[in-house]
Amino acid sequence: MANVFLSIGSNLGERKRNIVYAIKFINKYGKVIKKSFIYETSPVGFITQPDFLNCAIQLETDLGPMTLLEKIKSIEKLMGRKKSCKWEDRIIDLDILFYNNSIIQTNKLTIPHKELHK
């Protein structure tokens, strides 16, 4: 069983509802152990965007890191996220921050998350 930390963010629509729905979908792929408070933050990069609501969750899962990445990206798509540019507005944004104590560097996945410090 892997111990994983995910970040969840939204700056479009009903932001809090988007986060709650994303967590319900994530529960299909493991057990949510803990959830942080939801925080409002200013955007990074393209600063004329609306503010984000963000939180983090701790998840126990049997999925490997690449499979988990595929699943969370499918949740984003299901919820209506459209990919256009790096600093776009997001109905939902899901990222793997940590996966056990693993260090992973591929063209699709970097763990710990490369923008964790932001």
Sequence and secondary structure as in RCSB ss.txt:
>XXXX:A:sequence
MANVFLSIGSNLGERKRNIVYAIKFINKYGKVIKKSFIYETSPVGFITQPDFLNCAIQLETDLGPMTLLEKIKSI
EKLMGRKKSCKWEDRIIDLDILFYNNSIIQTNKLTIPHKELHK
>XXXX:A:secstr
 EEEEEEEEE SSSHHHHHHHHHHHHGGGSEEEEE   EEE  SSSTTS  EEEEEEEEEESS HHHHHHHHHHH
HHHTT     TT   S EEEEEEETT  EE SS EES TTTT 
